[in-house]
Amino acid sequence: MSTHEVRDDQLPDGAGTAGAVPVTPSASVLVLRGEPIEVLLMRRSHGSSFVPDNWVFPGGIVEAADKGAGELATAQACAARELHEEAGLRVSPDALVWTARWITPEGVPKRFDTWFFLAELPAGQEPRADDVEGVELRWLAPAAALDANRRGELAMVFPTIKNLEALRSWRSIPDLLAARRGSPIPTTRPVIVLENGRKKVVLPG
């Protein structure tokens, strides 16, 4: 178990105060390029109903058309579809490499069961923001993105931060993808606690 101090802007609005809400299946893609590695980040629109103006990975909720043979296939189909809709990139669902799964803690107004996938930028493709869900795209080294968040320049929520931290020590995309393929992926179920008036996130070990 580990406990992490977080700023209010690293949690969704209303975190720690909401009542019971259902958990919605969703998926996101960490698109990678270059050596050293850069990751694609998308700024959500100001009018978004969840974490507006935050920098996230392209993704969204599972739709009926995404349903496949099991949770993994369904999440891959969702991730590939959302990546095309939000960033204009086409990847095969089965090329997406599962890297993490996070379930939004209780007490947050909107909760998601999010599958995170890795994908190398397809040759000959360049991302573009859809100007609906995402209004800006940036390629950043994971360490640079984390530094910008610490300085308050890029707003990010806790799962985004932790996924970036997991990339920080990697330099080769093939090595990273090979290491993640077939690896056991535990489901991360964070808990929000309040200590001395400050919110903290506890990650069960």
PyMOL commands that set and color helices and strands:
alter all, ss='L'
color gray80, all
select helices_A, chain A and resi 8-10+64-66+71-87+93-95+142-150+158-167+173-180
alter helices_A, ss='H'
color red, helices_A
select strands_A, chain A and resi 2-5+23-33+38-44+55-56+59-61+97-103+111-120+134-140+187-188+191-195+198-203
alter strands_A, ss='S'
color yellow, strands_A
deselect
rebuild
show_as cartoon
